[in-house]
Amino acid sequence: MAIRPNSPAARDVAYSLHPYTNARKHEEKGPMIIERGKGVYVYDDQGKEYLEGLSGLWSVAVGFGEDRLVEAATKQMRKLPYYHTFAHKSHDPSIDLAEKLAAMAPGKLRNTARVFFTNSGSEANDTAVKLIWYYNNAIGRPEKKKIISRIKGYHGVTIASGSLTGLPYNHRDFDLPIANILHTACPHHYRFAEPGESEEEFASRLAGHLEQLILDEGPETIAAFIGEPAMGAGGVITPPATYWEKIQRICRKHDILVVADEVINGFGRTGKMFGCDTYGIDPDMMTVSKALSSSYMPISALLISDELYQGIAENTAKIGTFGHGFTASGHPVATAVALENIKIIEERKLVENAATLTPRLQNGLRAFTDHPLVGEVRGVGMLAAIELVADKASKAAFDPVGVVGTYLFERCQDHGLILRNLGDTLAFCPPLICTEKDIDTLLERFGAALEDTAAWMKSKGQAAE
Ligand SMILES: *Cc1c(COP(=O)(O)O)cnc(C)c1O
């Protein structure tokens, strides 16, 4: 499609570098311009409607065009558009949101957590890394600094959080990862279990790998383990049964902090309020963003246990100040919007709605299991993935990776469904306000796009049996 001169697309191509985009291809094709959104649908500049099957970027839980959030933002903008939270200052929205998050938090964080506000998931995880280091210096164990993350984990793209991320594109030619970040095995049963190995056996083997890594490095050098309860951007990978229980046991044994990255899982995505609730995780630290404000405003937060807080607080008293914070930490408009967003999630019982719709979405997608292109259908709550394979029996991936996935992703868009393909894995993460009918529409549109893809494969003489 030619790009109209002076169109938004032409301007964009001239001046922008886009995340997760091949810049040269982008110059040729131009961007898809999304103009407006309402409920679970968005519309492009040609007026074409799309069901947003990924909630934007895994985040617009309450859907598009939610007037209550617009009003919360406008009201706060009029009253106090900005104030900071440095040097003994604060304001109501920031205090209220911190209290609210502590009151909702899982495990030992409940009612005792201290909250530090940041502006993106990456910043929240960077702050987690800095506070882990600061805390261990504060309590006199400066050698305990290494942080273990997982292959295919996603924790953002800034220098520390990009290092925690376990995906090649986020490291390559960026000179990452930095020192003191280690990656342990990915808990994907379909891909990495031995033939005949049960989920429980696989989980035990992974816990064994983790412990071996800790012993090889020296437990006195390992500070923390970070993970998404269910992995998102690495391919929507749900942990095998008993995984988190076994991982936590190893961490406790060696006095290693457990950090839960709830940036996608948080606020109902897994069918409970937090992924930690779904998987029985009792974290020492937790990061949230995305559905925290349904992405209407950029905001994220790091929750830390009282024990960590006390160690850190004591050190700030010793040094004289806490030398960390962002100009927009706890921004009044962003915190006001997040508060209203959580109110909507609670009042409309969107977590319960996610739990109710879970079988419809998960079983609906599992109905594609027998399709010749489908290797695995997986997911939890309102989060799911379909992984395409070249050969079902051997689970062989396509070579090169991503061509078929991209084709299917584009056919989904033709049929009015926006998803995201992570290589040859299609990710699903529809808004929590979905109705049964919306789920059925999603499944129908996906099914039609999958048939188009199968027909295309056949025409190329590459049809899988
Ligand atoms: C999106 C995401 C991040 C990073 O958030 P940004 O706001 O893009 O920096 C971190 N962790 C997880 C689990 C995410 O999905």
Ligand as a Chemical Component Dictionary entry (heavy atoms), coordinates in Angstrom:
data_LIG
# 
_chem_comp.id                   LIG 
_chem_comp.type                 NON-POLYMER 
_chem_comp.pdbx_formal_charge   0 
_chem_comp.three_letter_code    LIG 
# 
loop_
_chem_comp_atom.comp_id 
_chem_comp_atom.atom_id 
_chem_comp_atom.alt_atom_id 
_chem_comp_atom.type_symbol 
_chem_comp_atom.charge 
_chem_comp_atom.model_Cartn_x 
_chem_comp_atom.model_Cartn_y 
_chem_comp_atom.model_Cartn_z 
_chem_comp_atom.pdbx_ordinal 
LIG C1 C1 C 0 5.814 -5.132 29.646 1  
LIG C2 C2 C 0 6.570 -5.792 30.727 2  
LIG C3 C3 C 0 7.627 -5.158 31.390 3  
LIG C4 C4 C 0 8.167 -3.821 30.946 4  
LIG O1 O1 O 0 7.260 -2.806 31.015 5  
LIG P1 P1 P 0 7.521 -1.448 30.176 6  
LIG O2 O2 O 0 6.448 -0.546 30.685 7  
LIG O3 O3 O 0 7.381 -1.796 28.735 8  
LIG O4 O4 O 0 8.883 -0.993 30.526 9  
LIG C5 C5 C 0 8.200 -5.786 32.464 10 
LIG N1 N1 N 0 7.778 -7.001 32.862 11 
LIG C6 C6 C 0 6.794 -7.649 32.240 12 
LIG C7 C7 C 0 6.348 -8.974 32.754 13 
LIG C8 C8 C 0 6.167 -7.089 31.136 14 
LIG O5 O5 O 0 5.213 -7.761 30.486 15 
# 
loop_
_chem_comp_bond.comp_id 
_chem_comp_bond.atom_id_1 
_chem_comp_bond.atom_id_2 
_chem_comp_bond.value_order 
_chem_comp_bond.pdbx_ordinal 
LIG C1 C2 SING 1  
LIG C2 C3 SING 2  
LIG C2 C8 DOUB 3  
LIG C3 C4 SING 4  
LIG C3 C5 DOUB 5  
LIG C4 O1 SING 6  
LIG O1 P1 SING 7  
LIG P1 O2 DOUB 8  
LIG P1 O3 SING 9  
LIG P1 O4 SING 10 
LIG C5 N1 SING 11 
LIG N1 C6 DOUB 12 
LIG C6 C7 SING 13 
LIG C6 C8 SING 14 
LIG C8 O5 SING 15 
# 
